């Protein structure tokens, strides 16, 4: 009996020791602090709603800058609670640039919701930093304080302070990593001047006299979270440029011209619904995150599922814009409006304004394709089928739009750029395909926790 007792004690010692090993998977912290899925996702969803408002109202946040900000906020949100998710691994060592995220002390108790609150508030302030208005900074501060007061009820003071510190340490580490990715404080110089366009007929020319330079021409050299999202996700060469009326390129431009002339009322509504212009809305990435917020609320997701979901979408959106922008400035393709006015009809007008960067391929299509893959992974059996009404644009005066699956939603977003005369059809087709590849990489190249709820 004594031998059995000693053997049992040794097994227990080995087990406890193994729980304290310094690796990405935390087991002992779970047993002391409880699970992330015991907390509501209300707080994190509200923060991402606030992100939309701040993105819309902050100078310098064009679509690439917005996607990057959402990217790092999503990663900080996940890292601040990952140690409360069974079987979960940190993104440290899994995504580029993130090597040493702080680990909680496995012998101490933490409140993951409080850690999340502190981390998100800090990283939001950091990502908008020098251009963050006093009013928006005050809103982040008041949101953080109100959340902390609510979450602290009945919680030991030491646990509160420890959890706040941990969240802030996580945010500080992730922000430091962000400063070396090539996009640090890019909102101060979104046109990345000096930059000289090639002087070739097929190249982009300004579509608005008030904006003579294209947005973020060097963005494609930023560090992505997943290297393959740039190295392996590359667009094929666009249709060979030609002004010959018998050429494929001319026909492609004529397709845009004829579509705009013959748009139905619903197609015009689709154009405006998906326009997501920066500074009028929170950009295409913001729209996609607003859809995620709605999906998480409808599915009664816990803090666990919401944190995983936002992290996946954050990585996908950030990388989609880096990959897309690399292709845009590799080919620097002229926009349909410029080509059509010069070679087909000088009186041609688009349904909405053309954004200030090259045509090929479509950023809207890229990010919608990436987002669709993330939605499908999180909320369906893989079929993409999901009965869904998008309420996110009510805030901008639009009606709702209904979809029976996520793929149709992404396709409508892509087609909106063709209906609007903003893009050639190939821009959207390739953008969707490449964006889906980005989303696939996010799901497959990172080890995510399973059975989240």
C-alpha positions as CSV (number, residue, x, y, z in Angstrom):
1,X,0.0,0.0,0.0
2,X,2.9,2.4,0.9
3,X,4.5,1.8,-2.6
4,X,1.2,2.5,-4.3
5,X,0.9,5.8,-2.3
6,X,4.4,6.9,-3.2
7,X,3.8,6.1,-6.8
8,X,0.6,8.0,-6.9
9,X,2.3,11.0,-5.3
10,X,5.1,10.9,-7.9
11,X,2.5,10.8,-10.7
12,X,0.7,13.8,-9.1
13,X,4.0,15.8,-8.9
14,X,4.8,15.0,-12.5
15,X,1.4,16.1,-13.6
16,X,1.5,19.4,-11.7
17,X,5.0,20.1,-13.0
18,X,3.9,19.5,-16.5
19,X,1.1,22.0,-16.1
20,X,3.7,24.7,-15.3
21,X,5.8,24.0,-18.4
22,X,6.5,27.2,-20.4
23,X,4.7,26.4,-23.6
24,X,1.8,27.9,-25.6
25,X,-0.9,25.7,-24.1
26,X,-2.0,26.7,-20.6
27,X,-3.7,24.0,-18.5
28,X,-3.2,25.0,-14.9
29,X,-4.4,28.5,-15.4
30,X,-7.7,27.1,-16.6
31,X,-8.2,25.2,-13.4
32,X,-7.6,28.2,-11.3
33,X,-9.1,31.0,-13.3
34,X,-12.0,29.2,-15.1
35,X,-12.8,29.3,-18.7
36,X,-13.2,32.1,-21.2
37,X,-16.5,30.7,-22.3
38,X,-18.1,31.5,-19.0
39,X,-18.1,35.2,-19.9
40,X,-20.5,37.1,-22.2
41,X,-19.3,38.5,-25.6
42,X,-21.3,41.7,-25.1
43,X,-18.3,43.7,-24.1
44,X,-16.0,42.7,-27.0
45,X,-18.8,43.1,-29.5
46,X,-19.4,46.6,-28.2
47,X,-15.8,47.5,-28.6
48,X,-15.8,46.4,-32.2
49,X,-18.9,48.5,-32.8
50,X,-17.0,51.4,-31.3
51,X,-14.1,50.6,-33.7
52,X,-16.4,51.3,-36.6
53,X,-17.3,54.8,-35.3
54,X,-13.6,55.6,-34.6
55,X,-12.4,54.4,-38.0
56,X,-15.0,56.5,-39.8
57,X,-14.1,59.6,-37.9
58,X,-10.3,59.4,-37.8
59,X,-8.2,61.1,-40.4
60,X,-5.9,58.9,-42.5
61,X,-7.8,55.6,-42.1
62,X,-8.3,54.5,-45.7
63,X,-9.2,50.8,-46.3
64,X,-5.6,49.5,-45.8
65,X,-5.1,51.4,-42.6
66,X,-8.5,50.4,-41.3
67,X,-7.8,46.7,-42.0
68,X,-4.5,46.9,-40.2
69,X,-6.1,48.5,-37.1
70,X,-8.8,45.9,-36.9
71,X,-6.1,43.3,-37.4
72,X,-4.1,44.1,-34.3
73,X,-7.1,44.8,-32.1
74,X,-8.5,41.4,-33.0
75,X,-5.2,39.7,-32.1
76,X,-4.9,41.5,-28.8
77,X,-8.5,40.5,-28.0
78,X,-7.6,36.8,-28.6
79,X,-4.3,36.8,-26.8
80,X,-5.8,38.4,-23.7
81,X,-8.1,35.4,-23.2
82,X,-6.4,32.5,-24.9
83,X,-5.2,31.0,-21.7
84,X,-8.8,30.4,-20.6
85,X,-9.7,28.4,-23.8
86,X,-9.2,24.7,-23.5
87,X,-6.6,23.3,-25.9
88,X,-5.9,26.8,-27.3
89,X,-2.5,28.0,-28.5
90,X,-1.2,31.5,-28.5
91,X,-0.7,33.2,-31.8
92,X,2.9,33.8,-30.7
93,X,5.1,32.0,-33.1
94,X,2.2,31.3,-35.4
95,X,1.8,34.7,-37.0
96,X,4.7,36.8,-38.3
97,X,6.2,39.4,-35.9
98,X,4.6,38.0,-32.8
99,X,7.2,36.1,-30.8
100,X,6.8,36.6,-27.0
101,X,3.4,37.4,-25.7
102,X,3.3,37.5,-21.9
103,X,2.0,34.4,-20.1
104,X,-0.1,34.5,-17.0
105,X,1.3,33.1,-13.8
106,X,-0.2,29.6,-13.6
107,X,-0.6,29.7,-9.8
108,X,-2.6,32.9,-9.8
109,X,-6.3,33.6,-10.7
110,X,-7.3,35.9,-13.5
111,X,-10.6,37.2,-14.8
112,X,-10.5,36.9,-18.6
113,X,-13.2,39.4,-19.3
114,X,-11.3,42.0,-17.3
115,X,-8.1,41.2,-19.1
116,X,-9.9,41.4,-22.4
117,X,-11.4,44.8,-21.5
118,X,-8.0,46.2,-20.6
119,X,-6.2,44.8,-23.6
120,X,-8.7,46.0,-26.2
121,X,-9.0,49.5,-24.8
122,X,-5.2,49.9,-24.8
123,X,-4.6,48.6,-28.3
124,X,-7.4,50.7,-29.7
125,X,-5.8,53.8,-28.3
126,X,-2.5,52.7,-29.7
127,X,-3.7,51.9,-33.2
128,X,-5.4,55.3,-33.7
129,X,-3.0,57.2,-31.4
130,X,-1.8,60.5,-32.9
131,X,-4.9,61.0,-34.9
132,X,-7.4,59.9,-32.3
133,X,-9.7,62.8,-31.4
134,X,-10.2,63.8,-27.8
135,X,-13.8,62.8,-28.0
136,X,-13.0,59.3,-29.3
137,X,-10.3,58.8,-26.7
138,X,-12.7,59.8,-24.0
139,X,-15.2,57.3,-25.3
140,X,-12.7,54.5,-25.2
141,X,-11.7,55.6,-21.7
142,X,-15.3,55.7,-20.4
143,X,-16.2,52.4,-22.1
144,X,-13.2,50.8,-20.4
145,X,-14.1,52.2,-17.0
146,X,-17.7,51.3,-17.3
147,X,-16.9,47.7,-18.3
148,X,-14.3,47.4,-15.5
149,X,-16.9,48.5,-12.9
150,X,-19.4,46.1,-14.2
151,X,-17.0,43.1,-14.5
152,X,-15.4,43.8,-11.1
153,X,-18.6,43.2,-9.1
154,X,-17.9,40.4,-6.6
155,X,-14.3,39.9,-7.9
156,X,-11.3,40.0,-5.5
157,X,-9.3,43.2,-5.8
158,X,-6.1,41.3,-6.4
159,X,-7.7,39.4,-9.2
160,X,-9.0,42.6,-10.7
161,X,-5.6,44.3,-10.6
162,X,-3.7,41.3,-11.9
163,X,-6.2,40.8,-14.8
164,X,-6.0,44.5,-15.8
165,X,-2.2,44.4,-15.7
166,X,-2.1,41.2,-17.7
167,X,-4.4,42.6,-20.4
168,X,-2.3,45.8,-20.7
169,X,0.9,43.8,-20.9
170,X,-0.5,41.8,-23.7
171,X,-1.6,44.9,-25.6
172,X,1.7,46.6,-25.1
173,X,3.6,43.6,-26.5
174,X,1.3,43.3,-29.6
175,X,1.5,47.0,-30.2
176,X,5.3,46.9,-30.1
177,X,5.2,44.1,-32.7
178,X,3.0,46.2,-34.9
179,X,5.6,49.0,-35.1
180,X,7.8,46.9,-37.3
181,X,5.3,45.7,-39.9
182,X,5.7,48.5,-42.3
183,X,2.4,50.2,-41.5
184,X,3.2,51.9,-38.2
185,X,1.4,55.3,-38.0
186,X,0.7,55.1,-41.7
187,X,-2.4,57.2,-41.1
188,X,-0.1,60.2,-40.9
189,X,1.1,59.6,-44.5
190,X,-1.5,57.4,-46.2
191,X,-0.2,58.3,-49.7
192,X,3.3,57.3,-48.8
193,X,4.9,60.1,-50.7
194,X,7.2,60.5,-52.5
195,X,5.8,58.0,-55.1
196,X,6.1,58.3,-58.9
197,X,3.6,56.5,-61.1
198,X,4.9,54.8,-64.3
199,X,4.2,56.9,-67.3
200,X,2.5,54.2,-69.4
201,X,-0.9,54.3,-71.1
202,X,-2.3,51.4,-69.1
203,X,-1.4,52.9,-65.8
204,X,-3.8,54.5,-63.2
205,X,-4.4,58.2,-63.5
206,X,-6.2,60.3,-60.9
207,X,-9.9,60.0,-61.0
208,X,-10.5,63.0,-58.7
209,X,-8.6,66.2,-59.1
210,X,-8.7,66.7,-55.4
211,X,-6.8,63.5,-54.8
212,X,-3.9,63.4,-57.3
213,X,-1.9,60.6,-55.6
214,X,-2.9,56.9,-55.1
215,X,-3.4,55.6,-51.6
216,X,-0.7,53.5,-50.0
217,X,1.4,52.5,-53.0
218,X,4.0,50.6,-50.8
219,X,1.4,48.8,-48.7
220,X,2.1,45.5,-50.5
221,X,5.5,45.3,-48.9
222,X,4.1,45.3,-45.3
223,X,4.6,42.2,-43.2
224,X,1.4,40.0,-43.3
225,X,0.4,37.9,-40.4
226,X,0.7,34.8,-42.6
227,X,3.5,34.9,-45.2
228,X,1.7,32.7,-47.7
229,X,-1.1,35.2,-47.9
230,X,1.2,37.4,-49.9
231,X,3.8,35.0,-51.3
232,X,1.3,32.4,-52.6
233,X,-1.8,34.5,-53.1
234,X,-1.0,36.4,-56.2
235,X,-3.2,37.6,-59.1
236,X,-2.5,36.4,-62.6
237,X,-1.6,39.2,-65.1
238,X,-4.7,41.2,-66.1
239,X,-6.1,41.2,-69.6
240,X,-3.6,42.7,-72.1
241,X,-4.2,46.4,-72.3
242,X,-5.3,47.7,-75.7
243,X,-7.3,50.6,-77.1
244,X,-8.3,48.6,-80.2
245,X,-12.1,48.4,-80.4
246,X,-11.7,44.7,-81.4
247,X,-9.5,43.9,-78.3
248,X,-10.5,41.9,-75.2
249,X,-9.6,44.9,-73.0
250,X,-11.8,47.3,-75.0
251,X,-14.6,44.7,-74.7
252,X,-14.1,44.5,-70.9
253,X,-14.4,48.3,-70.6
254,X,-17.5,48.2,-72.8
255,X,-19.1,45.7,-70.5
256,X,-18.7,48.2,-67.6
257,X,-20.0,51.0,-69.8
258,X,-23.1,49.1,-70.8
259,X,-23.8,47.8,-67.3
260,X,-23.8,51.3,-65.9
261,X,-26.1,52.5,-68.6
262,X,-28.6,49.7,-68.0
263,X,-28.5,49.2,-64.3
264,X,-31.7,48.3,-62.6
265,X,-32.9,50.2,-59.5
266,X,-31.9,47.3,-57.3
267,X,-28.4,47.2,-58.8
268,X,-28.0,50.9,-58.1
269,X,-29.1,50.2,-54.5
270,X,-26.6,47.4,-54.3
271,X,-23.8,49.7,-55.4
272,X,-24.6,52.2,-52.7
273,X,-25.2,49.6,-50.0
274,X,-21.7,48.1,-50.5
275,X,-19.8,51.3,-51.3
276,X,-18.4,51.6,-47.8
277,X,-16.4,54.8,-48.6
278,X,-13.9,55.7,-46.0
279,X,-14.8,58.7,-43.7
280,X,-18.5,58.2,-44.7
281,X,-18.5,54.7,-43.3
282,X,-16.0,52.5,-41.5
283,X,-14.6,51.0,-44.8
284,X,-15.3,47.6,-46.3
285,X,-13.4,45.9,-43.4
286,X,-15.6,47.7,-40.9
287,X,-18.7,46.5,-42.8
288,X,-17.5,42.9,-42.6
289,X,-16.7,43.2,-38.9
290,X,-20.2,44.7,-38.3
291,X,-21.6,41.6,-39.9
292,X,-19.5,39.4,-37.6
293,X,-20.8,41.4,-34.6
294,X,-24.3,40.6,-35.7
295,X,-23.6,36.9,-36.3
296,X,-22.0,36.5,-32.9
297,X,-25.0,38.2,-31.2
298,X,-27.5,36.0,-33.1
299,X,-25.6,32.9,-32.1
300,X,-25.4,33.9,-28.5
301,X,-21.6,33.5,-28.7
302,X,-19.5,33.6,-25.5
303,X,-16.4,35.6,-25.0
304,X,-14.5,32.5,-26.2
305,X,-16.1,32.2,-29.6
306,X,-16.2,36.0,-30.1
307,X,-12.4,36.3,-29.4
308,X,-11.6,33.5,-31.8
309,X,-13.9,34.8,-34.5
310,X,-12.6,38.4,-34.3
311,X,-9.0,37.1,-34.4
312,X,-9.6,35.0,-37.5
313,X,-11.3,37.8,-39.3
314,X,-8.7,40.3,-38.1
315,X,-5.9,38.3,-39.7
316,X,-7.8,37.6,-42.8
317,X,-8.8,41.3,-43.4
318,X,-5.3,42.7,-42.7
319,X,-3.6,40.1,-45.0
320,X,-6.3,40.5,-47.7
321,X,-5.5,44.2,-48.1
322,X,-1.7,43.7,-48.1
323,X,-2.0,41.0,-50.7
324,X,-4.5,43.0,-52.8
325,X,-2.4,46.2,-52.6
326,X,0.7,44.3,-53.7
327,X,-1.1,43.2,-56.9
328,X,-2.6,46.7,-57.4
329,X,0.8,48.4,-57.6
330,X,2.4,45.5,-59.4
331,X,0.1,46.2,-62.4
332,X,-1.1,49.8,-61.6
333,X,-4.0,49.2,-64.0
334,X,-6.1,52.2,-65.2
335,X,-9.6,52.5,-63.8
336,X,-12.7,52.0,-66.1
337,X,-13.8,55.6,-65.7
338,X,-10.5,56.9,-67.0
339,X,-10.4,54.5,-70.0
340,X,-14.0,54.9,-70.9
341,X,-13.9,58.7,-70.9
342,X,-10.8,58.7,-73.1
343,X,-11.7,56.0,-75.6
344,X,-15.5,55.3,-75.5
345,X,-17.6,58.2,-74.1
346,X,-16.2,61.4,-72.6
347,X,-19.5,62.0,-70.9
348,X,-19.5,58.7,-69.0
349,X,-20.2,58.9,-65.2
350,X,-20.0,56.2,-62.6
351,X,-22.8,55.6,-60.0
352,X,-20.5,56.4,-57.2
353,X,-17.0,58.0,-57.0
354,X,-14.0,55.9,-58.0
355,X,-11.5,55.4,-55.1
356,X,-7.9,56.7,-55.5
357,X,-5.9,53.6,-56.3
358,X,-5.4,51.2,-59.2
359,X,-8.1,48.9,-60.5
360,X,-6.7,45.3,-60.4
361,X,-7.8,43.6,-58.4
362,X,-10.8,44.7,-56.3
363,X,-10.2,45.4,-52.6
364,X,-13.9,44.9,-51.8
365,X,-13.9,41.5,-53.5
366,X,-10.7,40.4,-51.8
367,X,-11.9,41.3,-48.3
368,X,-15.4,39.9,-48.9
369,X,-14.0,36.7,-50.2
370,X,-11.7,36.3,-47.1
371,X,-14.5,37.2,-44.7
372,X,-16.9,34.7,-46.3
373,X,-14.5,31.9,-45.7
374,X,-14.2,32.9,-42.0
375,X,-18.0,33.2,-41.6
376,X,-18.5,29.8,-43.3
377,X,-16.0,28.1,-41.0
378,X,-17.5,29.6,-37.8
379,X,-21.2,29.5,-38.5
380,X,-22.0,26.7,-41.0
381,X,-21.3,23.0,-41.7
382,X,-18.9,24.1,-44.5
383,X,-21.6,24.6,-47.1
384,X,-21.8,28.3,-46.7
385,X,-25.6,28.1,-46.2
386,X,-26.8,30.6,-43.6
387,X,-30.1,32.5,-43.6
388,X,-28.9,36.0,-42.9
389,X,-30.2,39.6,-43.0
390,X,-27.5,42.3,-43.0
391,X,-28.7,45.1,-40.6
392,X,-25.3,46.7,-40.4
393,X,-26.0,49.5,-42.9
394,X,-29.1,50.8,-41.2
395,X,-26.9,53.2,-39.4
396,X,-26.1,54.9,-42.8
397,X,-29.8,55.1,-43.9
398,X,-29.9,51.9,-46.1
399,X,-32.5,49.1,-45.9
400,X,-31.5,45.6,-45.0
401,X,-30.4,43.0,-47.5
402,X,-31.1,39.3,-47.1
403,X,-29.0,36.3,-48.2
404,X,-29.4,32.5,-48.0
405,X,-25.6,31.9,-47.9
406,X,-22.4,33.8,-47.3
407,X,-21.1,33.1,-50.8
408,X,-24.0,35.0,-52.4
409,X,-23.4,37.9,-50.0
410,X,-19.7,38.1,-51.1
411,X,-20.7,37.8,-54.7
412,X,-23.1,40.7,-54.4
413,X,-20.4,42.8,-52.7
414,X,-18.1,42.1,-55.6
415,X,-20.7,42.7,-58.3
416,X,-21.5,46.0,-56.7
417,X,-18.2,47.4,-58.0
418,X,-19.0,46.3,-61.5
419,X,-22.5,47.8,-61.3
420,X,-21.1,51.0,-60.0
421,X,-18.6,51.3,-62.9
422,X,-15.7,51.2,-60.4
423,X,-14.1,47.9,-61.6
424,X,-13.9,45.6,-64.6
425,X,-15.5,42.3,-64.0
426,X,-12.2,40.5,-63.9
427,X,-11.1,42.7,-61.0
428,X,-13.9,41.3,-58.9
429,X,-13.7,37.7,-60.1
430,X,-10.0,37.5,-59.3
431,X,-10.4,39.4,-56.0
432,X,-13.0,37.0,-54.7
433,X,-10.9,34.0,-55.6
434,X,-7.8,35.4,-54.0
435,X,-9.6,36.6,-50.9
436,X,-11.0,33.1,-50.4
437,X,-7.5,31.8,-50.6
438,X,-6.5,34.2,-47.8
439,X,-9.4,33.1,-45.7
440,X,-8.5,29.4,-46.2
441,X,-4.9,30.1,-45.1
442,X,-6.1,31.7,-41.9
443,X,-8.2,28.6,-41.1
444,X,-5.6,26.1,-42.1
445,X,-2.2,27.6,-41.3
446,X,-2.9,28.6,-37.7
447,X,-3.8,26.1,-35.0
448,X,-7.1,27.3,-33.6
449,X,-9.0,25.9,-30.7
450,X,-11.9,23.5,-31.6
451,X,-15.4,23.2,-30.3
452,X,-15.5,26.8,-29.3
453,X,-18.8,28.3,-28.1
